[in-house]
Amino acid sequence: MKMMKKIPALMASLCLGFGGVSSLAQAQGSANGYPSAPIKIIVGFSAGGPTDLAARMVAAKLQIVFGQPVLVENRPGAGSNLASEIVARAAPDGLTLLMAAAPLSINGYLYKDLKFDAMRSFEPISQVMSAPCILAVPPNSAKTLAELMTMARKEPGKLSFSSSGAGGSQHLAGELLQQKAGVKLIHIPYKGASPALNDLMGGQVSMGFMTSLSAVPYFKDGRLRALAVASAKRLPQLPDVPTMAEVGLPGVEIDSWSGLLAPAKTPPEIVDKLQREIAKALAAPDVNDRLMAQGAVVVGSTPAEFRAYLAHESSSYGALIKSLNLRLN
């Protein structure tokens, strides 16, 4: 009788064991068989911009490795919210991905009733690159940040700063500068980076924060003067330009980054497989050198590192936006 009682227990144990093996095999199979169909990378900005460029360079490398088409689809609109919503609603199978940028960390504090959450609707895969903001002035203006801030304090509300639009990283960088430096500036928002850049070079505005991706060539040929970089470290492309902290304004750090995410609940083995291949792609000289030449700092982080970075960015932007009582419709 004792033996008869042990047999059902033994069978149950074996079933559990085989169930565990089966689950492991399915997990490995989903990674080994991935991708079984074309991959689509959604970009919330128009073709030709820095986020689009990063997406296309990564897509080309993944297509070679995976043997499946990797397509980039541009879905601009609503400050990149449209693209984020599309990916948040997509099946968590690793076949629809999002190449996101800084607005993903910002927009939750600016817009009402978003249909996604930056920290809950996605599985971070890897930060691709970093592009810190750089405070720029026309070449005939102040030679140092201290000189510029002295001018601003003497005539509060006279000097202006440009941005590519309200609520963007350039606008928020200008607001953060005012808070940390104790100055009053006039914000001049433009519809895009190009008109903001043109008026800055022409002297129609006093200063502007430009991302390193758009501004480095203008600093090197003398059409603009870089006063300080809003990052923890100096840019390799501009080694003579100090950080904000180095010139007396610690805490003025604003980054315009790009990174790849998948819909929430995408299997971790697929996320890890994508991360490994993205890291290899970013280390390839043709990709790395081209992104560096554009003014980017190549990253290639792990999913955990990218998640921590997104949490920090979201918290920092949230505190700043709440202090400004800033909202967009």
DRENZA-651877 format. One record per residue (C-alpha): residue in one letter; z, x, y. Coordinates in steps of 0.001 Angstrom, whole numbers, padded with zeros to 6 digits, always signed. Example, Ala and Ser with C-alpha at 12.3 -4.5 7.8 and 13.67 -1.06 7.14 Angstrom:
REM DRENZA-651877
A+007800+012300-004500/S+007140+013670-001060/
END
This chain:
REM DRENZA-651877
M+000000+000000+000000/K+000780+002823+002374/M-002672+004280+001700/M-004290+000894+002403/K-002506+000716+005764/K-003700+004188+006693/I-007380+003429+006014/P-007888+000968+008944/A-006106+003381+011286/L-008313+006218+010075/M-011452+004125+010551/A-010377+003166+014069/S-009768+006813+014896/L-013205+007779+013583/C-014850+004993+015571/L-013144+006162+018735/G-014228+009683+017997/F-017845+008705+017402/G-017703+006560+020524/G-016623+009581+022552/V-019433+011678+021059/S-021887+008874+021799/S-020739+008664+025437/L-021038+012437+025807/A-024514+012386+024283/Q-025579+009617+026661/A-024241+011555+029650/Q-026047+014709+028553/G-029170+012725+027833/S-029207+011158+031275/A-029038+014623+032809/N-031481+016241+030378/G-034002+013431+030707/Y-033772+013261+034485/P-036016+012569+036255/S-038121+010276+034103/A-040048+008871+037080/P-041058+009942+040621/I-038273+010678+043136/K-038331+009304+046664/I-036482+010990+049550/I-035935+008602+052476/V-035762+010122+055973/G-034484+008036+058877/F-036581+009882+061460/S-040260+010282+062288/A-042436+012846+060544/G-042469+016318+062066/G-038809+016547+063084/P-036265+018994+061651/T-034762+016549+059125/D-038237+015597+057933/L-039188+019282+057642/A-036108+020021+055521/A-036849+017039+053277/R-040446+018109+052684/M-039532+021701+051897/V-036880+020604+049385/A-039236+017984+047912/A-041953+020563+047269/K-039541+022775+045314/L-038036+019892+043307/Q-041489+018631+042365/I-042357+021970+040768/V-039088+022161+038813/F-038925+018527+037673/G-042613+017994+036920/Q-042486+014631+038677/P-043797+013633+042122/V-041117+013969+044811/L-042219+011900+047784/V-040845+011866+051337/E-040826+008463+053020/N-040116+008215+056747/R-038222+005054+057697/P-037124+005529+061322/G-035241+002776+063081/A-031818+001727+064384/G-030636+005299+064866/S-031444+006148+061214/N-029361+003186+059970/L-032400+001575+058338/A-032945+004533+056005/S-029247+004750+055162/E-029159+001045+054283/I-032212+001361+052015/V-030641+004163+049995/A-027200+002539+049904/R-028801-000499+048234/A-030960+001499+045815/A-030262+001839+042093/P-027875+004745+041357/D-030362+006534+039110/G-031142+009577+041259/L-034681+008382+041978/T-034002+007273+045575/L-032282+009856+047784/L-031385+010125+051475/M-031998+013151+053656/A-029385+012347+056283/A-028355+013988+059538/A-025411+013856+061957/P-025907+010141+062862/L-024624+009232+059401/S-021187+010491+060500/I-021474+008907+063941/N-023036+005476+063612/G-020165+003769+061840/Y-018176+004090+065073/L-021042+003028+067356/Y-022573+000008+065638/K-021052-003237+064415/D-021671-004799+061009/L-023401-001874+059313/K-024391-002663+055734/F-023238+000715+054427/D-020290+003074+054748/A-020910+006771+055246/M-018093+007831+052912/R-018259+005057+050275/S-021935+004109+049920/F-023238+007532+048891/E-022710+010449+046536/P-023025+013692+048532/I-025313+016203+046795/S-025632+019156+049173/Q-025653+019989+052839/V-029028+021606+053416/M-028657+023149+056842/S-026589+023330+059998/A-027978+023256+063547/P-025200+023604+066139/C-025642+022438+069705/I-026166+025074+072393/L-025320+024557+076056/A-028456+025373+078041/V-029305+025629+081750/P-032511+026370+083671/P-033130+030140+084057/N-032292+030110+087789/S-028897+028449+087237/A-025445+029766+086277/K-025333+032947+084221/T-022099+032133+082379/L-020183+029064+081242/A-017270+030012+083508/E-019600+030045+086512/L-021065+026662+085559/M-017645+025065+085082/T-016482+026439+088444/M-019471+024732+090061/A-018631+021479+088233/R-014989+021545+089354/K-015905+022156+092990/E-018133+019064+093133/P-016979+016511+090524/G-019706+014088+089466/K-022551+016063+091025/L-023813+018122+088077/S-025672+016264+085328/F-026304+016803+081647/S-029203+015531+079575/S-029262+014158+076042/S-031834+012760+073639/G-030081+009377+073787/A-026717+007663+074094/G-024429+008182+071122/G-026283+011167+069692/S-024818+014593+069004/Q-026119+015993+072317/H-024494+013178+074290/L-021206+013567+072405/A-021279+017323+072945/G-021485+016735+076694/E-018594+014283+076579/L-016497+016708+074532/L-017238+019492+077030/Q-015973+017290+079872/Q-012758+016539+078002/K-012009+020133+077034/A-013041+021701+080365/G-011566+018997+082600/V-014781+018397+084540/K-016750+015308+085565/L-020493+015303+084833/I-023248+012670+085017/H-024879+011781+081690/I-028662+011352+081842/P-029875+009891+078508/Y-033546+010226+077551/K-035632+008572+074865/G-035898+011601+072636/A-035385+015356+072717/S-038774+016258+074239/P-038394+014503+077632/A-034802+015747+077853/L-035998+019283+077215/N-038822+019026+079751/D-036550+017846+082568/L-033984+020496+081731/M-036591+023245+081963/G-037877+021709+085196/G-034409+021656+086749/Q-034207+017859+087099/V-030865+018021+085280/S-028173+020688+085620/M-027516+021376+081947/G-027986+020014+078466/F-026856+020538+074909/M-029866+021367+072753/T-029751+021716+068974/S-030601+025186+067725/L-033583+023708+065873/S-035287+022651+069091/A-034083+025250+071577/V-034145+028778+070110/P-037785+029522+071086/Y-037100+028492+074698/F-034149+030865+074934/K-036098+033768+073521/D-039013+033407+075961/G-036769+032840+079006/R-037633+029231+079784/L-033961+028309+079291/R-030685+030224+079390/A-028147+029753+076591/L-024549+029872+077812/A-022563+029115+074650/V-022913+027832+071086/A-020833+024805+070038/S-019934+026235+066625/A-017225+028328+064982/K-019540+031335+064626/R-022367+032826+066636/L-025902+031965+065575/P-027684+034763+063689/Q-030821+033963+065715/L-028932+034378+069032/P-026332+037080+068341/D-025672+037749+072041/V-024754+034138+072858/P-020965+033551+072562/T-019281+030556+070972/M-017459+028030+073122/A-014144+029354+071831/E-015063+032888+072859/V-015574+031775+076459/G-012359+029792+076677/L-013189+026324+075328/P-011976+026112+071721/G-012625+022831+069965/V-016073+022232+071458/E-017962+022209+068165/I-020846+019799+067599/D-023297+020240+064737/S-026616+018552+064033/W-026832+018979+060254/S-029070+017761+057450/G-028035+016994+053880/L-029084+015161+050738/L-027199+012161+049320/A-027680+009665+046497/P-026480+006052+046200/A-022845+005597+045216/K-022150+005658+041450/T-025081+007957+040698/P-023968+009797+037527/P-022256+013106+038342/E-024463+015028+035907/I-027550+013939+037897/V-025856+014850+041185/D-024937+018274+039793/K-028439+018865+038464/L-029938+018037+041860/Q-027436+020287+043623/R-028266+023260+041411/E-031986+022912+042055/I-031500+022412+045796/A-029395+025584+045940/K-032223+027482+044232/A-034777+025968+046622/L-032776+026952+049702/A-032348+030497+048375/A-036106+030910+047945/P-037410+033265+050672/D-040237+030955+051765/V-037781+028091+052396/N-034878+030153+053722/D-036989+032224+056100/R-038835+029225+057491/L-035644+027252+058175/M-034028+030301+059793/A-037121+030786+061962/Q-036720+027178+063144/G-033165+027935+064320/A-031259+026516+061333/V-028363+027987+059398/V-029108+027416+055698/V-026107+026018+053762/G-026623+024757+050202/S-023081+023466+049556/T-021622+021838+046442/P-021093+018054+046290/A-017340+018525+046811/E-017884+020824+049795/F-020385+018416+051322/R-018030+015467+050840/A-015222+017371+052592/Y-017599+018324+055413/L-018697+014698+055878/A-015075+013555+055984/H-014263+016126+058668/E-017354+015236+060712/S-016631+011513+060481/S-013009+011970+061519/S-013898+014226+064479/Y-016667+011986+065773/G-014531+008893+065270/A-011694+010269+067380/L-014085+011310+070161/I-015997+008006+070218/K-012792+005957+070252/S-011481+008024+073165/L-014681+007208+075068/N-014601+003516+074092/L-018308+003910+073310/R-020285+001176+071530/L-023997+000546+070960/N-025591-002796+070080/
END
